[in-house]
Amino acid sequence: MTVKLPEPIATYVAADNAGDDAALATCFAADAEVRDEGRTVRGVDAILAWKADGKRKYQYTVEPLAVAEAEGKTVLTARVSGQFPGSPVELRYLFGLKDGHIASLEIHG
């Protein structure tokens, strides 16, 4: 079963899996903020650096399992597989969307 994702999230997942920084940059708002592993990064350049570091360390892929709306956020549940202990894991991605871009993202285990 294919999960139907809102456009900026579909672009995010495809670009993340492909390691396509140019496409990844297009799905984030200029002042976007990401919270992951107790760290907050702001702005597209910092987000791209964060993604590159994660890809290099963990060599992961993201498989969408479900999407829902909750408290003004789009919640993606995904299976993440890679080179890390406990792989694969299910993570929850809480996306805040604004004007067709990702304005905020929080990732929870």
C-alpha positions as CSV (number, residue, x, y, z in Angstrom):
1,M,0.0,0.0,0.0
2,T,1.4,3.4,-1.0
3,V,1.1,6.3,1.5
4,K,-0.2,9.5,-0.1
5,L,2.0,12.3,1.3
6,P,1.6,16.1,1.0
7,E,3.9,17.4,-1.8
8,P,6.7,19.0,0.4
9,I,6.8,15.8,2.5
10,A,6.9,13.5,-0.5
11,T,9.8,15.6,-1.9
12,Y,11.6,15.5,1.5
13,V,11.4,11.7,1.7
14,A,12.4,11.1,-2.0
15,A,15.3,13.6,-1.7
16,D,16.4,12.2,1.6
17,N,16.5,8.7,0.3
18,A,18.3,9.8,-2.9
19,G,20.8,12.1,-1.1
20,D,19.6,14.9,-3.4
21,D,20.6,18.1,-1.6
22,A,19.2,20.4,-4.3
23,A,15.7,18.8,-4.1
24,L,15.9,18.7,-0.3
25,A,16.6,22.4,-0.1
26,T,13.5,23.2,-2.2
27,C,11.1,21.6,0.3
28,F,12.1,23.7,3.3
29,A,11.2,27.3,4.1
30,A,14.2,29.6,4.4
31,D,13.8,29.9,8.1
32,A,12.8,26.3,8.8
33,E,13.7,24.6,12.1
34,V,14.5,20.9,12.7
35,R,14.6,19.2,16.1
36,D,16.2,15.8,16.2
37,E,18.3,13.8,18.8
38,G,18.2,16.7,21.3
39,R,19.5,19.2,18.7
40,T,17.9,22.1,16.9
41,V,19.1,23.3,13.5
42,R,17.7,26.4,11.8
43,G,17.9,27.5,8.2
44,V,18.3,25.6,5.0
45,D,22.1,25.5,5.0
46,A,22.2,24.1,8.6
47,I,19.5,21.6,7.7
48,L,21.5,20.3,4.7
49,A,24.6,19.9,6.8
50,W,22.5,18.0,9.4
51,K,21.1,15.7,6.7
52,A,24.6,15.1,5.2
53,D,26.0,14.2,8.6
54,G,23.2,11.8,9.3
55,K,23.5,10.1,5.9
56,R,27.3,9.8,6.3
57,K,27.0,8.3,9.8
58,Y,23.9,6.0,9.3
59,Q,23.5,5.3,5.6
60,Y,19.7,5.1,6.1
61,T,16.6,5.0,4.1
62,V,13.0,6.1,5.0
63,E,9.9,4.1,4.2
64,P,6.6,5.9,4.8
65,L,4.1,3.7,6.7
66,A,1.3,6.1,7.6
67,V,0.4,9.8,7.6
68,A,-2.1,11.6,9.7
69,E,-3.0,15.1,10.9
70,A,-2.7,16.0,14.6
71,E,-2.6,19.3,16.5
72,G,-1.9,21.3,13.3
73,K,1.0,19.0,12.2
74,T,1.3,16.4,9.6
75,V,2.6,13.2,11.3
76,L,4.5,10.7,9.2
77,T,5.2,7.3,10.7
78,A,8.1,5.7,8.8
79,R,10.4,2.7,9.0
80,V,14.0,3.9,9.0
81,S,16.7,1.3,8.1
82,G,20.4,1.9,8.1
83,Q,23.7,1.3,9.8
84,F,22.8,2.0,13.4
85,P,21.9,-0.2,16.4
86,G,18.4,-1.5,16.5
87,S,17.8,-1.0,12.7
88,P,15.1,-0.8,11.5
89,V,13.2,1.5,13.7
90,E,9.8,3.3,13.4
91,L,10.1,7.1,13.8
92,R,7.5,9.8,13.9
93,Y,8.1,12.9,11.9
94,L,6.0,15.9,12.9
95,F,5.9,18.4,10.0
96,G,4.7,21.9,10.3
97,L,3.8,23.0,6.7
98,K,3.4,26.6,5.6
99,D,3.0,28.0,2.1
100,G,3.9,24.7,0.4
101,H,7.1,24.3,2.4
102,I,8.3,22.5,5.5
103,A,8.5,25.2,8.2
104,S,9.3,22.9,11.1
105,L,10.2,19.2,11.6
106,E,10.5,17.2,14.8
107,I,11.7,13.6,14.7
108,H,10.7,11.2,17.6
109,G,11.7,7.6,18.2
